[in-house]
């Protein structure tokens, strides 16, 4: 029996953007066609997430990323 293992890619947005940016949305079908699972999310203060953008710090962004991993 051959076990197939799915690989996942977390697509991060750039500053002042959101998980629904054109670039992020364009990447999803490309990675899906290559059999990757994809995950997009909004960092604190961006898009549909809570918080105010001026309050984000590198530590908070890193914590956001660790929360979804």
C-alpha positions in Angstrom: 0.0 0.0 0.0 1.3 3.4 -0.9 0.4 6.2 1.6 -0.2 9.6 0.1 0.6 12.5 2.3 -1.0 15.9 1.7 1.2 19.0 2.0 -0.3 22.2 3.2 0.7 25.8 2.3 -0.3 28.8 4.4 -0.8 31.8 2.2 0.1 35.0 4.1 -1.0 38.4 3.0 1.1 41.5 2.9 0.7 44.5 5.1 -2.5 46.5 4.5 -4.0 43.5 2.6 -6.3 40.7 3.4 -6.7 36.9 2.8 -8.9 37.8 -0.1 -6.4 39.9 -2.1 -6.2 39.1 -5.8 -2.7 37.6 -5.4 -3.8 35.2 -2.6 -7.0 34.2 -4.5 -4.9 33.6 -7.7 -2.5 31.3 -5.8 -5.2 28.9 -4.4 -6.1 27.2 -7.6 -2.5 26.9 -8.7 -1.5 25.1 -5.4 -4.8 23.1 -5.4 -4.0 21.8 -8.9 -0.6 20.7 -7.6 -2.4 18.8 -4.8 -1.5 21.2 -2.0 -4.0 22.1 0.7 -4.1 25.8 1.2 -5.1 28.0 4.1 -5.6 31.8 4.0 -6.3 33.9 7.1 -6.3 37.6 8.1 -3.8 38.8 10.6 -4.9 40.9 13.5 -6.2 44.3 12.2 -6.5 43.1 8.6 -9.5 42.1 6.5 -12.2 40.3 8.6 -10.1 39.9 11.7 -10.6 41.8 15.0 -8.3 44.6 16.1 -6.9 47.8 14.8 -4.0 47.8 12.3 -1.9 50.3 14.3 -2.0 47.9 17.3 -0.3 45.0 15.4 3.2 44.0 16.4 5.6 41.4 15.0 5.0 39.3 18.1 1.2 39.5 17.7 1.5 38.6 14.0 3.7 35.6 14.9 1.2 34.5 17.6 -1.6 34.7 15.0 0.4 32.4 12.7 1.2 29.9 15.5 -2.5 29.8 16.4 -3.4 28.4 13.1 -0.5 25.9 12.9 
